[in-house]
Amino acid sequence: MSTAMPDVSHYTYRISWSPEDEEFVATCLELPSLSWLAPTQEEALRGLRDLVNDVAQDLHRSSEPIPEPLSSRAYSGKFNLRVGERLHRQLAIKAAEEHLSLNQYVVRKLGDAS
């Protein structure tokens, strides 16, 4: 998070139908506490983008941290994952059966799942 004013058009927006509200709901991954309901997808997105812009400006004015767009963040390609001994053993055996390192096997499985 930074205090510099990000380009909120680079944020990750999603619009889905809300059966409970019988309207479209727009959300922003970078600011998950915000949402906007509207009868059309276009109105939901427009309302949320205006709200996100207002919130980002308020945060900027008060020198509070503003989330950086997910698309602008740098990723190292590394993360640690703890699994139980049993699963670790099962994964290591499967990797060996396919003549892959454990890392290559898990990366392949994660790629297949996405």
C-alpha positions in Angstrom: 0.0 0.0 0.0 1.2 3.5 -0.7 0.1 7.1 -0.1 0.5 8.0 -3.8 -2.7 8.4 -5.7 -3.1 5.3 -7.9 -5.0 5.1 -11.1 -8.2 3.5 -9.9 -9.1 2.5 -13.4 -6.3 -0.1 -13.0 -8.1 -1.8 -10.1 -9.7 -5.2 -10.4 -13.5 -4.8 -10.7 -16.1 -7.6 -10.8 -19.8 -7.5 -11.5 -22.1 -10.3 -10.6 -25.8 -10.8 -10.2 -27.1 -10.8 -6.6 -30.2 -13.0 -6.3 -30.9 -11.7 -2.8 -30.9 -8.0 -3.9 -32.2 -8.8 -7.5 -29.6 -6.4 -8.8 -26.0 -6.4 -10.1 -23.3 -5.9 -7.5 -19.9 -4.5 -8.4 -16.9 -5.2 -6.2 -13.3 -4.2 -6.2 -10.6 -6.7 -5.1 -8.2 -4.0 -3.9 -11.0 -2.4 -1.7 -13.1 -5.4 -0.6 -15.2 -3.5 1.9 -16.8 -1.5 -1.0 -19.6 -2.5 -3.3 -22.3 -1.0 -5.4 -25.8 -2.3 -6.3 -27.6 -1.3 -9.5 -30.2 -2.6 -11.9 -27.6 -2.9 -14.8 -24.0 -4.1 -15.0 -23.0 -0.7 -16.5 -24.6 1.3 -13.6 -23.1 -1.0 -11.0 -19.6 -0.5 -12.4 -20.0 3.2 -12.9 -21.3 3.6 -9.3 -18.5 1.6 -7.8 -15.8 3.3 -9.8 -17.0 6.7 -8.7 -17.1 5.4 -5.1 -13.6 3.9 -5.3 -12.3 7.2 -6.8 -13.9 9.2 -3.9 -12.5 6.8 -1.3 -9.0 6.9 -2.8 -9.0 10.7 -2.9 -10.1 10.8 0.8 -7.4 8.4 1.7 -4.8 10.4 -0.3 -5.9 13.7 1.4 -5.6 12.2 4.8 -2.2 10.6 4.0 -3.6 7.1 4.6 -2.3 4.1 2.7 -4.0 3.4 -0.6 -4.0 -0.1 -2.1 -1.8 -0.5 -5.1 -3.6 -2.1 -8.1 -3.0 -5.9 -8.3 -1.9 -5.5 -11.9 0.9 -3.2 -10.8 2.3 -5.3 -7.9 5.5 -7.2 -8.3 5.4 -10.9 -7.6 8.5 -13.0 -6.8 7.1 -16.3 -8.0 7.8 -17.8 -4.6 5.5 -18.6 -1.7 5.7 -21.0 1.2 3.1 -23.6 1.8 2.8 -25.8 4.8 1.2 -29.2 4.3 0.9 -32.1 6.6 3.5 -34.9 6.5 1.1 -37.3 4.9 0.3 -35.0 2.0 3.9 -34.1 1.6 4.8 -37.8 1.3 1.9 -38.4 -1.2 3.0 -35.4 -3.4 6.7 -36.5 -3.3 5.7 -40.0 -4.4 3.5 -38.7 -7.2 6.3 -36.3 -8.4 8.8 -39.2 -8.4 6.4 -41.4 -10.4 6.2 -38.7 -13.0 10.0 -38.1 -12.9 9.5 -34.5 -11.8 10.8 -32.5 -8.8 8.3 -31.9 -6.1 8.3 -28.2 -7.1 7.6 -29.0 -10.8 4.9 -31.4 -9.9 3.1 -28.9 -7.6 3.4 -26.1 -10.1 1.9 -28.3 -12.8 -1.0 -29.3 -10.5 -1.7 -25.7 -9.6 -1.6 -24.7 -13.3 -4.1 -27.5 -14.1 -6.4 -26.3 -11.4 -6.6 -22.7 -12.5 
